Amino acid sequence: MNLMVFADVPLGMWSILYTQIQNCWIQFFILTNLGIILLIE
């Protein structure tokens, strides 16, 4: 990927994108933990 493309993207867009990715990971992490707990019991 070209780094110049990243420079053109506003910081606001990146922070929103980062937050969404973070939320997805948190949800994925919680779901995985729940699945493991259900499997153990």
C-alpha positions in Angstrom: 0.0 0.0 0.0 1.1 3.6 -0.7 1.8 5.6 2.5 0.9 8.8 0.7 -2.7 7.6 0.5 -2.8 7.2 4.3 -1.6 10.8 4.6 -4.5 12.1 2.6 -7.1 10.5 4.9 -8.3 12.8 7.6 -7.3 11.9 11.2 -11.0 11.9 12.2 -11.7 9.1 9.7 -8.8 7.0 11.1 -10.0 7.4 14.7 -13.5 6.3 13.8 -12.1 3.3 11.8 -9.8 2.5 14.7 -12.7 2.6 17.2 -14.9 0.4 15.1 -12.1 -2.2 14.7 -11.5 -2.1 18.5 -15.2 -2.6 19.2 -15.2 -5.6 16.8 -12.2 -7.1 18.5 -13.8 -6.6 22.0 -17.0 -8.3 20.8 -15.1 -11.1 19.2 -13.0 -11.6 22.4 -16.1 -11.7 24.6 -17.9 -14.2 22.2 -14.9 -16.4 22.1 -14.6 -16.4 25.9 -18.3 -17.2 26.2 -17.9 -20.1 23.7 -15.0 -21.5 25.7 -16.9 -21.3 29.0 -19.9 -23.0 27.4 -17.7 -25.8 26.0 -16.0 -26.4 29.3 -19.3 -26.7 31.3 
